[in-house]
């Protein structure tokens, strides 16, 4: 697929959709076979579902959209639709549901997938919004990868020895000192997309935004920089926090990012079952919007707006065009960004020079989700598709927007227009941030 529209070759679309589905399933298998049945059925945190719920939910969504809606087939297991309805049952209540046991869940998702691949092999990939450009197949691959990220979060919350391993990300910093910030010139740019074939409804439509000149951090805020905020009493000074943020900090006695603790004069963190020193040159991770906002205020800066973040990530000032990714229109490779659970941690800040934007901003894609200043709201001309529960029901002032993906995000579910959102208190997600500031007189 290209930025200009869907690949006209249906066989190429078919191969791309099949690869996306198979890649997602391989990752699901990794996340659900590395622990025993007790861990699969346990609820490791009231914030998360049991892993076995996510597993069967993946299959149920695939059945509903690809076998029933696209192929018109009869339901395989209609009696479980309610059990795996994410809106009907909050996560904290899911362990009490009549969940499919692990072996039965695996059998179910395998049967669904076998039938789906048969459908994909023969269906014409044109003639309706669900099948044009294999949209529904791409949507389901993204859905599975999003739940794989959710399951990876559950693995991080899980107590006990490490169940997952991965090599550390390469240090691709090129040795040259980087500027602390980059100037993004003011003016219009195209935000969102009307042409990306597998873009989801909240990314659409493309529209013109005018953004005044601003400066943005060259790289995400590091754990070392965040530690200085802590050591300066950041969590104990009301002036850096919003009212709700300060109440939350006091009520929950927050003193550091989630999974951090102070011991023997150094900061340690728990990461997927391993306790290790916090690495000061890595982007800070597992911070809430409230914490990110407070740090930015302490630093004399602010969080970037969503439009600023996307302009920094996509706008090419040389030709005025908005790219699919900071580096261009080509799909991500391991040289561009830390994505896809190849590693289980962010790369050092300033890594991936080949993934930089035209202005030199680095790591806008991958490593950590980045909080922005904005509430999650629809774009002008938004239309819910194919169901309002994906985005529309979350619009409003309760949720804040995150951008850019993390090391836990697969490339199929990450692009320059992709929008994530969560409550401002959330810390279990792989969230970090970078800061921005207005350009002053004579700087723009």
KOLLO-137203 format. One record per residue: residue in three letters; x, y, z of N, C-alpha, C in turn. Coordinates in steps of 0.05 Angstrom, whole numbers, padded with zeros to 5 digits, always signed. Example, Ala and Ser with C-alpha at 12.3 -4.5 7.8 and 13.67 -1.06 7.14 Angstrom:
! KOLLO-137203
ALA+00264-00114+00156+00246-00090+00156+00264-00066+00156SER+00257-00045+00142+00273-00021+00143+00258+00001+00157
END
This chain:
! KOLLO-137203
UNK+00017-00024+00000+00000+00000+00000+00017+00025+00000UNK+00007+00046-00011+00022+00071-00013+00005+00093-00002UNK+00018+00116+00001+00004+00139+00012-00018+00149-00007UNK-00015+00143-00032-00034+00154-00052-00059+00138-00054UNK-00060+00115-00042-00085+00099-00043-00079+00069-00043UNK-00100+00053-00044-00096+00024-00042-00081+00013-00066UNK-00066-00008-00061-00053-00023-00082-00074-00034-00101UNK-00072-00028-00127-00093-00038-00145-00092-00068-00151UNK-00070-00080-00144-00067-00109-00149-00080-00125-00127UNK-00102-00139-00132-00116-00154-00110-00098-00176-00099UNK-00080-00187-00114-00063-00208-00104-00043-00197-00084UNK-00033-00173-00090-00015-00160-00071-00029-00153-00045UNK-00054-00144-00048-00070-00138-00024-00075-00164-00008UNK-00081-00185-00022-00086-00211-00008-00061-00220+00007UNK-00038-00217-00006-00013-00226+00008-00007-00208+00032UNK-00012-00182+00029-00007-00164+00051-00026-00170+00074UNK-00051-00174+00068-00070-00180+00090-00064-00207+00104UNK-00057-00227+00088-00050-00253+00100-00025-00250+00117UNK-00005-00236+00108+00019-00232+00124+00013-00218+00150UNK-00004-00197+00149-00011-00183+00173-00026-00201+00193UNK-00044-00217+00183-00059-00235+00201-00041-00256+00213UNK-00023-00268+00196-00005-00288+00207+00015-00277+00226UNK+00025-00253+00221+00043-00240+00239+00031-00235+00267UNK+00006-00225+00266-00008-00221+00291-00012-00247+00307UNK-00020-00268+00292-00025-00293+00306+00001-00305+00318UNK+00023-00302+00305+00048-00312+00315+00055-00298+00341UNK+00050-00272+00342+00055-00257+00367+00036-00265+00389UNK+00010-00269+00382-00009-00278+00402+00000-00305+00414UNK+00010-00322+00396+00019-00349+00405+00042-00346+00425UNK+00061-00328+00419+00084-00324+00436+00074-00314+00464UNK+00056-00296+00465+00047-00285+00490+00029-00303+00507UNK+00018-00324+00494+00000-00341+00509+00011-00370+00513UNK+00035-00375+00502+00047-00402+00507+00071-00401+00525UNK+00079-00376+00533+00103-00374+00550+00097-00376+00580UNK+00071-00378+00587+00063-00382+00615+00044-00405+00617UNK+00040-00415+00641+00023-00439+00645-00006-00431+00647UNK-00023-00451+00649-00052-00447+00649-00061-00429+00672UNK-00048-00432+00694-00056-00415+00718-00051-00386+00712UNK-00029-00379+00699-00024-00351+00692-00042-00341+00670UNK-00050-00359+00652-00069-00351+00631-00096-00344+00642UNK-00105-00357+00662-00132-00353+00673-00133-00334+00696UNK-00110-00327+00707-00109-00308+00730-00113-00279+00721UNK-00123-00263+00739-00124-00234+00733-00101-00221+00748UNK-00081-00212+00733-00056-00202+00745-00059-00174+00755UNK-00080-00160+00747-00087-00133+00757-00116-00128+00750UNK-00130-00114+00768-00158-00107+00761-00160-00089+00736UNK-00137-00077+00728-00137-00060+00705-00137-00076+00679UNK-00132-00102+00681-00128-00118+00657-00146-00143+00658UNK-00151-00154+00635-00166-00179+00633-00147-00203+00637UNK-00158-00226+00644-00141-00250+00643-00132-00254+00614UNK-00108-00264+00610-00097-00268+00583-00115-00285+00566UNK-00128-00305+00579-00145-00323+00563-00170-00308+00553UNK-00179-00287+00567-00201-00271+00556-00193-00257+00530UNK-00169-00244+00531-00159-00231+00507-00157-00251+00484UNK-00147-00274+00489-00143-00294+00468-00170-00301+00454UNK-00190-00307+00469-00216-00315+00457-00230-00290+00445UNK-00226-00267+00458-00238-00242+00447-00227-00237+00419UNK-00201-00241+00415-00189-00238+00388-00203-00255+00368UNK-00208-00280+00375-00221-00298+00357-00250-00290+00352UNK-00264-00281+00373-00292-00274+00370-00295-00249+00352UNK-00278-00229+00355-00279-00206+00338-00273-00214+00309UNK-00254-00231+00305-00248-00241+00278-00271-00255+00266UNK-00284-00272+00282-00308-00286+00271-00330-00267+00264UNK-00336-00248+00282-00358-00230+00277-00354-00213+00252UNK-00330-00203+00248-00325-00185+00225-00318-00199+00199UNK-00301-00219+00200-00292-00231+00175-00309-00254+00166UNK-00319-00270+00185-00336-00293+00177-00365-00285+00174UNK-00375-00270+00193-00404-00262+00192-00408-00238+00174UNK-00395-00215+00181-00401-00191+00166-00391-00191+00137UNK-00366-00201+00133-00355-00201+00106-00364-00225+00090UNK-00362-00249+00102-00368-00273+00086-00397-00282+00088UNK-00412-00271+00107-00440-00279+00110-00445-00306+00121UNK-00426-00317+00136-00428-00344+00147-00444-00344+00173UNK-00455-00367+00180-00469-00371+00205-00449-00369+00228UNK-00459-00360+00251-00442-00358+00275-00432-00385+00284UNK-00407-00387+00291-00396-00411+00302-00404-00415+00332UNK-00400-00393+00348-00405-00395+00376-00421-00370+00385UNK-00446-00367+00376-00461-00343+00383-00465-00339+00413UNK-00464-00361+00428-00469-00359+00457-00446-00345+00472UNK-00423-00342+00459-00401-00329+00473-00398-00299+00466UNK-00414-00290+00447-00412-00262+00439-00413-00243+00463UNK-00432-00247+00481-00435-00229+00504-00411-00231+00523UNK-00400-00255+00526-00378-00259+00545-00354-00242+00536UNK-00350-00240+00510-00326-00227+00499-00333-00199+00488UNK-00355-00188+00497-00362-00160+00490-00348-00141+00509UNK-00329-00126+00499-00312-00109+00517-00328-00087+00529UNK-00351-00079+00517-00366-00057+00528-00387-00067+00549UNK-00394-00092+00547-00413-00103+00566-00401-00110+00593UNK-00375-00118+00593-00363-00128+00617-00336-00113+00622UNK-00335-00096+00643-00309-00083+00650-00288-00104+00656UNK-00263-00096+00653-00241-00115+00657-00241-00127+00685UNK-00247-00112+00705-00246-00122+00732-00266-00145+00737UNK-00287-00146+00720-00308-00167+00724-00303-00191+00707UNK-00285-00191+00688-00282-00213+00669-00274-00239+00680UNK-00258-00241+00702-00252-00267+00713-00276-00283+00722UNK-00298-00269+00729-00322-00283+00738-00340-00294+00715UNK-00333-00287+00691-00349-00296+00668-00343-00325+00661UNK-00361-00338+00647-00356-00366+00638-00338-00366+00614UNK-00312-00361+00619-00292-00359+00598-00286-00387+00587UNK-00279-00387+00561-00269-00412+00550-00242-00419+00563UNK-00238-00444+00571-00212-00451+00582-00191-00449+00561UNK-00165-00448+00568-00144-00444+00548-00145-00462+00524UNK-00148-00488+00528-00147-00507+00506-00171-00502+00487UNK-00194-00497+00498-00218-00492+00482-00215-00465+00467UNK-00204-00445+00480-00200-00419+00468-00181-00422+00444UNK-00159-00437+00448-00140-00441+00425-00153-00455+00402UNK-00170-00475+00408-00184-00489+00386-00202-00471+00371UNK-00217-00454+00386-00236-00436+00374-00222-00416+00356UNK-00200-00403+00366-00187-00382+00349-00174-00395+00325UNK-00164-00420+00327-00152-00434+00305-00173-00440+00283UNK-00197-00449+00292-00218-00455+00273-00227-00430+00258UNK-00230-00408+00273-00238-00383+00260-00217-00375+00240UNK-00191-00376+00247-00170-00367+00229-00169-00385+00204UNK-00172-00410+00207-00172-00428+00183-00194-00419+00164UNK-00218-00414+00174-00240-00406+00156-00235-00378+00144UNK-00223-00360+00160-00217-00333+00150-00197-00334+00127UNK-00177-00351+00129-00157-00353+00107-00170-00364+00082UNK-00189-00382+00085-00204-00392+00062-00220-00369+00049UNK-00233-00353+00066-00248-00330+00055-00230-00311+00041UNK-00207-00304+00053-00188-00285+00041-00178-00295+00014UNK-00175-00321+00011-00164-00332-00013-00183-00328-00037UNK-00209-00327-00032-00228-00327-00054-00244-00301-00057UNK-00245-00284-00037-00263-00261-00038-00251-00239-00056UNK-00267-00226-00073-00257-00203-00088-00254-00180-00069UNK-00231-00167-00070-00225-00145-00051-00233-00118-00061UNK-00258-00117-00070-00270-00092-00079-00300-00096-00080UNK-00315-00074-00078-00344-00076-00080-00359-00068-00055UNK-00345-00059-00034-00358-00050-00010-00338-00039+00009UNK-00346-00022+00028-00326-00009+00046-00311-00028+00064UNK-00323-00051+00071-00309-00070+00088-00287-00086+00073UNK-00292-00090+00047-00273-00107+00032-00255-00091+00013UNK-00262-00066+00007-00245-00050-00010-00217-00048+00003UNK-00197-00054-00013-00169-00053-00003-00164-00071+00020UNK-00181-00092+00023-00179-00111+00046-00181-00098+00073UNK-00198-00076+00074-00199-00061+00099-00205-00077+00123UNK-00226-00094+00122-00234-00109+00145-00212-00128+00155UNK-00197-00139+00136-00175-00157+00144-00153-00141+00157UNK-00147-00117+00147-00128-00100+00160-00137-00091+00187UNK-00163-00085+00189-00174-00076+00215-00171-00099+00236UNK-00177-00123+00228-00175-00145+00247-00146-00151+00254UNK-00127-00149+00235-00099-00152+00242-00090-00131+00262UNK-00100-00106+00258-00093-00085+00277-00106-00091+00304UNK-00131-00100+00304-00144-00106+00329-00129-00127+00345UNK-00120-00148+00331-00105-00169+00345-00079-00158+00356UNK-00065-00142+00340-00040-00131+00350-00044-00112+00373UNK-00066-00097+00374-00073-00080+00396-00077-00097+00422UNK-00090-00119+00419-00094-00137+00442-00068-00151+00449UNK-00050-00155+00430-00024-00166+00437-00009-00146+00454UNK-00011-00120+00448+00001-00100+00464-00011-00100+00492UNK-00038-00103+00493-00051-00104+00519-00041-00128+00535UNK-00038-00151+00522-00028-00175+00536+00001-00170+00545UNK+00017-00156+00529+00044-00150+00538+00044-00132+00563UNK+00025-00114+00565+00022-00098+00589+00015-00116+00613UNK-00002-00136+00608-00009-00155+00629+00016-00171+00638UNK+00033-00178+00619+00058-00191+00626+00076-00173+00643UNK+00076-00147+00637+00092-00129+00654+00080-00127+00682UNK+00054-00128+00685+00041-00127+00711+00043-00153+00726UNK+00047-00175+00712+00048-00202+00724+00072-00204+00743UNK+00067-00216+00766+00088-00222+00785+00100-00249+00779UNK+00125-00253+00786+00138-00278+00782+00162-00275+00763UNK+00176-00298+00758+00200-00297+00741+00193-00289+00712UNK+00213-00280+00698+00210-00271+00671+00199-00294+00653UNK+00180-00288+00637+00169-00307+00618+00176-00300+00589UNK+00183-00275+00584+00190-00266+00558+00219-00256+00557UNK+00232-00260+00535+00259-00250+00532+00261-00238+00504UNK+00279-00219+00501+00285-00207+00475+00312-00193+00478UNK+00327-00190+00456+00352-00176+00458+00347-00146+00462UNK+00367-00132+00474+00364-00103+00477+00364-00090+00450UNK+00351-00066+00448+00352-00052+00423+00381-00043+00417UNK+00388-00042+00392+00415-00032+00385+00418-00003+00391UNK+00442+00005+00399+00447+00034+00403+00455+00045+00376UNK+00436+00058+00362+00441+00068+00335+00448+00098+00335UNK+00453+00109+00359+00461+00137+00360+00486+00142+00344UNK+00487+00163+00328+00509+00166+00310+00533+00182+00321UNK+00532+00188+00347+00555+00200+00359+00555+00230+00359UNK+00542+00242+00339+00541+00271+00337+00523+00283+00359UNK+00531+00304+00372+00513+00316+00392+00488+00326+00379UNK+00465+00321+00391+00440+00329+00381+00430+00355+00394UNK+00417+00372+00380+00406+00396+00393+00383+00387+00412UNK+00379+00401+00433+00358+00394+00452+00331+00396+00440UNK+00327+00415+00422+00301+00420+00410+00304+00427+00381UNK+00281+00425+00366+00280+00431+00338+00258+00451+00333UNK+00263+00471+00316+00243+00490+00309+00226+00478+00286UNK+00199+00478+00290+00180+00471+00269+00167+00497+00260UNK+00172+00505+00235+00161+00530+00225+00131+00531+00226UNK+00120+00555+00229+00091+00558+00229+00080+00557+00202UNK+00053+00552+00201+00040+00551+00175+00021+00527+00174UNK+00009+00523+00150-00011+00502+00147+00003+00475+00142UNK-00012+00454+00148-00003+00427+00139-00028+00410+00138UNK-00026+00386+00126-00048+00368+00124-00047+00348+00146UNK-00067+00348+00163-00069+00330+00186-00089+00308+00180UNK-00083+00283+00190-00101+00261+00184-00098+00251+00156UNK-00115+00232+00148-00113+00219+00122-00140+00213+00110UNK-00142+00214+00084-00165+00204+00070-00157+00183+00050UNK-00132+00175+00050-00122+00157+00030-00108+00132+00041UNK-00100+00132+00066-00086+00109+00078-00107+00086+00080UNK-00102+00064+00065-00124+00044+00063-00133+00032+00089UNK-00115+00027+00108-00123+00014+00132-00125+00033+00156UNK-00125+00059+00150-00129+00079+00172-00157+00075+00184UNK-00158+00079+00210-00183+00076+00225-00199+00102+00225UNK-00224+00100+00234-00241+00123+00230-00232+00149+00243UNK-00219+00147+00267-00211+00172+00281-00187+00185+00268UNK-00174+00172+00249-00152+00185+00234-00162+00201+00210UNK-00187+00198+00204-00199+00210+00180-00218+00233+00187UNK-00223+00251+00168-00210+00254+00142-00186+00272+00143UNK-00171+00273+00121-00149+00293+00119-00161+00321+00120UNK-00148+00339+00133-00158+00366+00135-00135+00385+00140UNK-00139+00411+00134-00118+00430+00137-00118+00442+00165UNK-00094+00443+00176-00090+00456+00202-00068+00477+00199UNK-00072+00499+00213-00051+00520+00214-00040+00520+00242UNK-00014+00516+00244+00000+00513+00269+00021+00535+00271UNK+00021+00552+00292+00042+00571+00295+00069+00558+00300UNK+00091+00572+00295+00117+00561+00299+00121+00552+00328UNK+00135+00530+00332+00140+00520+00358+00166+00504+00358UNK+00177+00500+00382+00200+00482+00386+00190+00456+00399UNK+00202+00434+00391+00196+00408+00403+00222+00393+00409UNK+00222+00377+00430+00245+00362+00438+00255+00345+00415UNK+00281+00343+00410+00292+00326+00390+00287+00297+00395UNK+00286+00289+00421+00282+00261+00429+00263+00261+00453UNK+00251+00238+00459+00234+00237+00483+00249+00244+00508UNK+00235+00253+00528+00246+00258+00555+00258+00233+00566UNK+00282+00234+00577+00295+00210+00587+00288+00204+00616UNK+00294+00180+00624+00291+00172+00652+00309+00189+00670UNK+00334+00195+00660+00352+00211+00676+00341+00239+00681UNK+00330+00251+00660+00318+00278+00663+00294+00277+00682UNK+00278+00256+00679+00255+00254+00697+00264+00250+00726UNK+00286+00235+00730+00296+00232+00757+00303+00258+00770UNK+00313+00277+00754+00320+00303+00765+00295+00318+00774UNK+00273+00315+00760+00247+00326+00769+00240+00314+00796UNK+00243+00288+00799+00236+00275+00825+00254+00286+00847UNK+00281+00288+00841+00300+00296+00861+00296+00326+00869UNK+00284+00341+00852+00278+00369+00857+00252+00373+00872UNK+00240+00350+00881+00216+00351+00896+00191+00355+00879UNK+00192+00346+00854+00170+00350+00835+00144+00339+00845UNK+00145+00315+00858+00120+00303+00867+00109+00316+00892UNK+00124+00333+00904+00115+00345+00929+00108+00375+00927UNK+00108+00385+00902+00103+00414+00899+00077+00418+00882UNK+00057+00428+00894+00031+00432+00882+00032+00449+00857UNK+00052+00467+00855+00051+00487+00833+00055+00474+00805UNK+00066+00450+00804+00072+00437+00778+00048+00421+00768UNK+00027+00417+00784+00006+00398+00777-00020+00412+00771UNK-00036+00400+00754-00064+00409+00751-00079+00401+00777UNK-00102+00412+00781-00118+00405+00804-00124+00375+00806UNK-00135+00363+00785-00140+00334+00786-00114+00318+00789UNK-00093+00327+00776-00068+00313+00778-00056+00313+00806UNK-00058+00336+00819-00048+00338+00847-00064+00321+00866UNK-00091+00321+00862-00108+00303+00879-00100+00274+00875UNK-00096+00267+00850-00089+00239+00844-00062+00231+00856UNK-00042+00248+00854-00016+00243+00866-00018+00240+00896UNK-00033+00257+00909-00036+00256+00938-00051+00231+00947UNK-00073+00226+00933-00090+00203+00940-00075+00177+00938UNK-00060+00174+00917-00046+00149+00912-00016+00149+00920UNK-00008+00171+00932+00019+00173+00943+00040+00167+00922UNK+00037+00179+00899+00056+00174+00878+00082+00190+00883UNK+00105+00177+00878+00131+00190+00882+00150+00185+00859UNK+00142+00169+00839+00160+00161+00817+00143+00147+00796UNK+00154+00143+00772+00139+00127+00752+00132+00099+00763UNK+00112+00088+00751+00104+00060+00759+00127+00041+00754UNK+00131+00023+00773+00151+00002+00773+00179+00012+00782UNK+00182+00038+00789+00207+00048+00800+00207+00045+00830UNK+00231+00041+00841+00235+00043+00870+00264+00051+00875UNK+00267+00065+00898+00294+00075+00905+00307+00055+00924UNK+00331+00047+00919+00345+00027+00936+00375+00031+00933UNK+00388+00033+00956+00417+00035+00956+00428+00059+00941UNK+00413+00081+00942+00422+00106+00928+00417+00106+00898UNK+00403+00087+00888+00397+00087+00859+00368+00079+00853UNK+00359+00087+00830+00332+00079+00821+00333+00052+00808UNK+00315+00035+00817+00312+00009+00804+00284+00008+00792UNK+00280-00010+00773+00254-00015+00762+00249-00044+00757UNK+00224-00052+00757+00217-00080+00750+00207-00080+00721UNK+00220-00097+00705+00213-00098+00676+00210-00127+00668UNK+00185-00135+00663+00179-00162+00654+00192-00184+00671UNK+00190-00180+00698+00199-00200+00716+00228-00197+00725UNK+00242-00177+00715+00270-00173+00721+00273-00145+00735UNK+00287-00144+00757+00293-00119+00770+00320-00109+00762UNK+00322-00084+00753+00347-00074+00741+00349-00044+00747UNK+00373-00033+00745+00375-00004+00748+00361+00011+00726UNK+00349+00033+00733+00337+00051+00713+00360+00061+00695UNK+00356+00061+00669+00376+00070+00650+00371+00099+00644UNK+00389+00117+00652+00383+00145+00650+00381+00156+00621UNK+00392+00141+00602+00392+00151+00574+00368+00141+00558UNK+00351+00124+00570+00328+00114+00557+00304+00133+00561UNK+00286+00134+00542+00261+00149+00547+00247+00139+00572UNK+00237+00157+00588+00222+00149+00611+00196+00136+00602UNK+00188+00115+00616+00164+00100+00608+00147+00095+00633UNK+00121+00089+00629+00102+00084+00651+00097+00109+00668UNK+00093+00131+00654+00084+00156+00667+00056+00163+00657UNK+00040+00175+00674+00014+00184+00667+00015+00211+00653UNK-00008+00219+00642-00010+00246+00630-00005+00267+00652UNK-00015+00263+00675-00011+00282+00697+00019+00285+00703UNK+00033+00263+00703+00062+00265+00709+00077+00278+00686UNK+00070+00272+00661+00083+00284+00638+00078+00314+00638UNK+00053+00322+00644+00046+00351+00644+00061+00365+00666UNK+00063+00353+00690+00077+00365+00712+00107+00369+00706UNK+00119+00348+00694+00147+00351+00687+00151+00374+00667UNK+00134+00376+00647+00137+00397+00627+00135+00424+00640UNK+00117+00428+00659+00114+00453+00673+00140+00459+00689UNK+00149+00439+00703+00174+00442+00719+00197+00450+00701UNK+00198+00439+00677+00220+00446+00658+00216+00472+00643UNK+00194+00486+00650+00188+00511+00636+00178+00508+00608UNK+00166+00485+00603+00156+00479+00576+00127+00469+00579UNK+00118+00454+00559+00091+00443+00559+00091+00419+00541UNK+00069+00404+00542+00065+00381+00524+00057+00392+00496UNK+00066+00380+00475+00057+00389+00448+00028+00383+00444UNK+00015+00400+00429-00012+00393+00421-00011+00370+00401UNK-00034+00357+00397-00035+00335+00378-00027+00344+00350UNK-00037+00368+00342-00030+00378+00315+00000+00384+00313UNK+00012+00395+00334+00040+00400+00334+00056+00374+00331UNK+00047+00354+00346+00062+00328+00345+00060+00317+00316UNK+00037+00318+00304+00034+00306+00277+00049+00323+00257UNK+00049+00349+00260+00064+00365+00241+00094+00359+00243UNK+00104+00357+00267+00132+00350+00271+00139+00323+00259UNK+00119+00304+00260+00124+00277+00250+00120+00274+00220UNK+00103+00290+00208+00095+00284+00180+00101+00306+00160UNK+00102+00331+00169+00104+00353+00150+00132+00356+00139UNK+00134+00357+00112+00160+00362+00099+00160+00390+00089UNK+00175+00408+00102+00175+00436+00094+00186+00441+00066UNK+00201+00422+00055+00212+00426+00029+00190+00426+00007UNK+00170+00409+00010+00149+00408-00010+00121+00412+00001UNK+00119+00415+00027+00093+00420+00039+00075+00396+00042UNK+00086+00372+00036+00070+00348+00036+00071+00335+00064UNK+00050+00321+00071+00050+00305+00095+00057+00276+00089UNK+00078+00266+00101+00087+00239+00096+00071+00219+00112UNK+00074+00193+00105+00061+00172+00121+00076+00169+00148UNK+00103+00172+00147+00120+00169+00170+00140+00192+00170UNK+00154+00196+00192+00174+00217+00192+00195+00215+00170UNK+00203+00190+00164+00225+00185+00144+00215+00185+00116UNK+00189+00183+00112+00178+00182+00085+00153+00165+00083UNK+00149+00152+00060+00124+00136+00056+00129+00106+00059UNK+00154+00098+00060+00160+00069+00061+00152+00058+00088UNK+00143+00033+00088+00136+00019+00113+00160+00018+00132UNK+00156+00017+00158+00178+00016+00177+00195-00009+00174UNK+00221-00005+00179+00239-00028+00181+00254-00025+00208UNK+00269-00046+00216+00284-00043+00242+00304-00021+00242UNK+00311-00010+00219+00329+00013+00218+00315+00039+00224UNK+00288+00039+00221+00273+00064+00225+00264+00068+00253UNK+00255+00046+00267+00241+00050+00292+00241+00024+00308UNK+00237+00027+00334+00235+00005+00353+00206-00002+00356UNK+00197-00022+00340+00169-00030+00339+00167-00061+00340UNK+00143-00071+00345+00137-00099+00341+00147-00119+00362UNK+00153-00109+00386+00162-00127+00407+00188-00142+00399UNK+00204-00130+00381+00230-00142+00376+00248-00139+00400UNK+00243-00118+00416+00257-00112+00441+00236-00107+00462UNK+00244-00109+00487+00225-00105+00509+00232-00080+00525UNK+00243-00061+00511+00250-00036+00524+00254-00014+00503UNK+00252+00011+00511+00259+00032+00491+00289+00032+00485UNK+00296+00042+00461+00323+00047+00454+00333+00073+00467UNK+00359+00077+00470+00369+00102+00481+00358+00126+00466UNK+00353+00148+00480+00343+00172+00468+00363+00182+00447UNK+00353+00189+00423+00371+00198+00402+00377+00176+00382UNK+00366+00152+00386+00371+00130+00368+00356+00133+00342UNK+00361+00115+00323+00346+00113+00298+00348+00139+00281UNK+00372+00147+00274+00375+00171+00257+00361+00167+00230UNK+00359+00142+00220+00346+00138+00194+00315+00141+00197UNK+00305+00142+00221+00277+00147+00225+00269+00175+00231UNK+00289+00194+00229+00284+00221+00236+00265+00235+00216UNK+00252+00256+00226+00235+00272+00209+00253+00290+00191UNK+00241+00304+00171+00257+00322+00154+00271+00343+00170UNK+00260+00351+00193+00273+00372+00210+00292+00361+00230UNK+00294+00334+00231+00313+00322+00250+00302+00312+00276UNK+00276+00311+00279+00264+00301+00304+00265+00271+00304UNK+00274+00258+00326+00279+00230+00326+00259+00215+00344UNK+00256+00190+00338+00240+00171+00354+00210+00179+00357UNK+00200+00193+00337+00171+00199+00338+00154+00175+00334UNK+00165+00154+00321+00151+00129+00318+00166+00108+00334UNK+00152+00092+00350+00164+00071+00366+00175+00080+00393UNK+00187+00061+00407+00199+00065+00434+00178+00070+00456UNK+00165+00094+00456+00145+00099+00477+00122+00115+00464UNK+00097+00108+00473+00075+00126+00466+00080+00153+00478UNK+00072+00174+00464+00078+00201+00474+00052+00216+00479UNK+00049+00224+00505+00026+00240+00512+00026+00267+00498UNK+00003+00275+00489+00000+00303+00479-00018+00318+00497UNK-00021+00344+00492-00036+00362+00510-00066+00358+00506UNK-00075+00346+00484-00103+00348+00476-00121+00326+00485UNK-00147+00333+00489-00168+00314+00492-00173+00299+00466UNK-00184+00275+00468-00190+00258+00445-00217+00268+00433UNK-00215+00280+00409-00238+00292+00396-00238+00284+00367UNK-00262+00285+00354-00263+00278+00326-00251+00300+00308UNK-00242+00292+00285-00234+00311+00265-00258+00323+00251UNK-00256+00346+00239-00279+00357+00224-00287+00338+00201UNK-00312+00331+00199-00321+00313+00179-00319+00284+00187UNK-00313+00278+00213-00311+00250+00222-00337+00235+00217UNK-00333+00209+00209-00355+00191+00206-00347+00164+00219UNK-00364+00155+00238-00358+00129+00251-00359+00107+00231UNK-00338+00090+00231-00338+00066+00213-00317+00046+00223UNK-00324+00021+00224-00350+00009+00217-00369+00007+00241UNK-00359+00016+00265-00377+00016+00288-00369+00039+00307UNK-00389+00051+00319-00384+00075+00335-00368+00069+00361UNK-00368+00044+00370-00354+00038+00394-00324+00038+00392UNK-00314+00038+00367-00284+00039+00365-00274+00066+00374UNK-00285+00088+00365-00275+00115+00372-00296+00133+00384UNK-00320+00134+00371-00339+00156+00377-00347+00157+00407UNK-00350+00134+00419-00360+00134+00447-00339+00144+00466UNK-00314+00147+00457-00292+00157+00475-00287+00187+00471UNK-00299+00199+00451-00293+00228+00446-00303+00244+00470UNK-00287+00264+00477-00294+00282+00499-00270+00290+00515UNK-00275+00301+00539-00253+00311+00555-00242+00292+00576UNK-00251+00267+00575-00241+00247+00594-00215+00235+00586UNK-00210+00233+00560-00187+00218+00550-00167+00237+00537UNK-00141+00232+00540-00120+00247+00528-00108+00230+00505UNK-00098+00244+00485-00087+00231+00461-00057+00224+00465UNK-00050+00200+00456-00022+00192+00455-00015+00187+00426UNK+00009+00191+00418+00018+00188+00391+00044+00172+00389UNK+00048+00161+00365+00074+00150+00358+00080+00121+00363UNK+00064+00107+00379+00069+00079+00384+00092+00075+00404UNK+00098+00050+00409+00118+00042+00428+00132+00017+00418UNK+00152+00008+00434+00165-00017+00426+00145-00041+00426UNK+00122-00037+00438+00102-00059+00440+00083-00058+00417UNK+00084-00039+00399+00065-00035+00378+00076-00047+00352UNK+00059-00062+00338+00067-00072+00312+00064-00051+00290UNK+00081-00052+00270+00079-00032+00248+00052-00031+00235UNK+00037-00053+00235+00011-00052+00221-00009-00033+00237UNK-00003-00029+00262-00020-00012+00279-00006+00014+00287UNK+00012+00023+00270+00027+00047+00277+00034+00062+00251UNK+00027+00088+00250+00034+00105+00228+00032+00134+00237UNK+00040+00152+00220+00041+00180+00228+00014+00192+00235UNK-00008+00180+00226-00034+00190+00232-00048+00174+00254UNK-00036+00153+00264-00050+00136+00283-00054+00150+00310UNK-00078+00147+00321-00085+00161+00346-00092+00140+00367UNK-00079+00143+00390-00086+00127+00414-00096+00146+00435UNK-00110+00135+00454-00122+00152+00476-00124+00136+00501UNK-00123+00150+00523-00126+00136+00549-00133+00157+00570UNK-00141+00147+00594-00146+00165+00616-00120+00178+00626UNK-00121+00202+00636-00096+00216+00644-00083+00203+00668UNK-00096+00185+00682-00084+00172+00705-00068+00147+00697UNK-00070+00137+00672-00059+00111+00664-00029+00112+00664UNK-00017+00091+00677+00012+00088+00678+00021+00061+00670UNK+00004+00041+00669+00013+00014+00662+00020+00012+00632UNK+00009+00030+00616+00015+00030+00588+00044+00039+00583UNK+00054+00034+00559+00082+00040+00553+00084+00069+00543UNK+00079+00087+00562+00076+00115+00556+00099+00132+00566UNK+00108+00150+00549+00128+00170+00555+00118+00197+00544UNK+00137+00214+00537+00129+00240+00526+00153+00256+00517UNK+00148+00277+00502+00168+00297+00497+00155+00324+00502UNK+00171+00345+00505+00159+00371+00511+00163+00391+00487UNK+00149+00413+00489+00149+00433+00468+00148+00461+00481UNK+00151+00481+00465+00148+00509+00474+00141+00526+00449UNK+00128+00548+00454+00122+00567+00433+00148+00580+00423UNK+00149+00586+00397+00172+00601+00387+00168+00631+00394UNK+00188+00643+00406+00186+00671+00414+00191+00690+00391UNK+00188+00715+00395+00194+00736+00375+00223+00733+00365UNK+00226+00732+00339+00253+00730+00328+00263+00702+00326UNK+00249+00682+00337+00258+00654+00336+00245+00639+00312UNK+00221+00647+00304+00207+00631+00284+00220+00634+00256
END
